[in-house]
Amino acid sequence: MSGGANTPLRRLVEKGRASTATARTATLLGAASSLASTFLAWSYGSAFPGDLTIYGYPGGAQVHVLVLAAVAIALLLIEVSPLRRVVTPGGVGGTVRVLASGVFLITAFTVLAIGVELGGLINVEWGGWVALVAAAVFAVAARLLPADRPAVWSYRLPDWVEFLVIAVVLGLALAAFVQALAIPEWEIFLCYLVALGAALAAAWRLGLAAWISAVGARHRGVTVTAAFVVAAAFPFTQGSDNHWLNVMVNVGIFATTAIGLNIVVGLAGLLDLGYVAFLGVGAYVGALLSGAAASSIGWNPPFAVTVVIGAVVTAIVGVIIGTPTLRVRGDYLAIVTLGFGEIFRITVNNLDGSTGPQVTNGPNGIPGIPDLVFLGVDFGQSHTIFGMNLGYFANYFFLELVLIAFVILVFSRMNNSRLGRAWLAIREDEVAAQAAGINTFRLKLLAFALGATLAGMAGTIQAHAISSITPDSYQFLNSAFLVAAVVLGGMGTVTGAMLGSVVLLLLPEKFRFFQDNKLLIFGLTLVLMMRFRPEGMIANKRRQAEFHEEEISERLGREAQAEGAR
Amino acid sequence: MKSAGEDTQRGPVLEASGVTMRFGGLTAVDGVDFTVGEREIVGLIGPNGAGKTTFFNCLTGMYVPTAGRVTYRGTPLSGKPHLVTKTGIARTFQNIRLFPNMTALENVKVGRHCRTTVGALSALVRGPKYRREERETEARARELLDFVGLADTSDGLARNLSYGDQRRLEIARALASDPGLLLLDEPTAGMNPQETQQTKDLVFKIRERGLAVVVIEHDMRFIFTLCDRVAVLVQGRKLTEGSPGEVQRDERVIAAYIGTPAGSEQS
């Protein structure tokens, strides 16, 4: 330890550091009392979500506190046991700190929320105050724990064990997701999110998460397959209930479109603010060829043909729009694509028979689009699979899953090919790319048309899934949401675009407040993301390097210094 | 393969006649005639602002000359950089322009782009043709990295390479397009004497591969020991051209470099 200024605070901290055992005992005590407090009643009124008036039976957010505290206790005990070297090679300080913060946040929020919702803090029973004090002790004591080193779990287990790990992790992810959907009250849902976040952050600090992602990377094929199997298992958790299946179908369509957009934005680096128009073109093709009564085209080909036609038409539209717009770069491209996106909507609005030829019914849109019949399966019927009667939206969900698989295949194969390299080169330095022999215009047009095609395919499914389409579903705002999903999730990664879509579409379903202030919240989120994590939630390695150049070189410098000191 | 080595055709690799480039009222390059023969190393020198880089840009399609004609082995060049590269003229830049967040190997692979053909469908299906082409690209890129002496750093990001290595990587990327003529824009700027010597050896080695090379440079010792012929550009016009010995003795060249204040400031 260096000398430095010997301020009282400094002495206190030094003292705290010196007596690790004391800090550990205090933390353990805090965690244990936090855990115990969940068996008390926190509230006098039973109206608060989760009914926290019962002794001896944790409910609602108390369960989250219980689990987090239990994990923290387990880790603290492992730290003093021989298991230490295997599980917590880097120490548990940071991990427990994160868990303690989670416990404190949840407890404090719950106590406050009881006060606000039931009309005053008088409604908080003494158990609630005990819980708050316990959580505070826990959080403060955890701060005094010695800092941990970044832990590296480099265990290499037999293949079948690692497969099992992947299966268990993905299974848990599905369970956590289904559990999240099943929570009706926003207060408990928020606590659940905090608990989940704390648990994930703790897993990172511990080195567990890094190990799991390394295992996943080692068995890439298995992981991807397992992920799709787990996703396909989702309808079975919903039974014949259609609500969340319906939402997830919309999420799926949105995610497909976002991945397509990610080819344009993330790979080729072209900011397209009118992308939703291509989804619209696909949807209108799907609707017009669906045999709907309102359709101006009588022909109703099999769905496989409709998808191909939708793809071809949107590809052509993509080329038509791309040819003039891709002559400009950067901000100008964003503005011009925005304009073309609006042109689509206005055109569709006007093809109503009075201001133009009757094609699209104008602002009335095309209602009553019948359900799909694909490969002899009527998508409007619920089917029994594995002895389980699934809601009819499960059909769309499975079809959407197939389309996502295809889009992901397109994305990753393009990315890892000569074309992906060329896109990246254009993004890095367009002049140098030209000099290296790349026809930049043609490649950008390819990215544009490819993205459009994928959106068009998603659109043909969307028309059937939502059964009624109007031009207003394809306005600029939706393009902005798509871009937001890509930026939020992570430019240039498939998982990022999917995660972004899930977050953007599911949170408003859960939080009334989100629904009412969607734009405000997304705007705020984007601003914060740009400040703290510009590469998105799931970062493309290269993008991360671009954004954090200084920090990375600083870290390398520090490491080199430490290396030299040794 | 369009490498010059196998080409038995005689005559100049590059022939530029009366190339003129005007930006509004400013004539940056004024009626320059310039010829490069097979396996020739030609130096292009001149004071700052003489129009050397602009002339390069005219040759490579970055600029479309206001007047004049440029042919590569008898083929007139179009005004599109990627087509010029495909025809057989590759270049490096005065201020290094690599793809900083790509690895050294990927940088060179990008240089192969115009010699490979697989399209989107083929990349999606990954048939035998795709795999063969990727293998060839990989092998060729590694061979070129080895050629310029960067075999050990192939997986490092370009931006983490040392300055001299970045210059050499840029040359490797240019060579990847199988050019018959390589244009180097100040390849030794900012290098120490040892690195300069290495660059000189590299240019000789490139010539041995059957390429012709044009070099812009301010390092006179480098130019006069490297080049077969040197052209001097002053205020957009070609002042003189000849063997290094002739140019070195030419008094106009000395005057142009040391200059008379009145002469060098006016356009």
Interface residues (C-beta under 8 A of the other chain):
Chain A: L409 V410 R413 M414 S417 R418 L419 G420 R421 A422 L424 A425 E428 D429 V431 A432 A433 Q434 A435 A436 G437 I438 N439 T440 L446 L450 R542 A545 E546
Chain B: T60 M62 K80 P81 H82 T85 K86 A90 R91 F93 R97 L98 F99 P100 N101 M102 E106 K109 V110 G111 R112 H113 C114 R115 T116 V118 G119 A120 A123 L124 R126 Y130 E133 E134 T137 L157 R173 A174 A176 S177
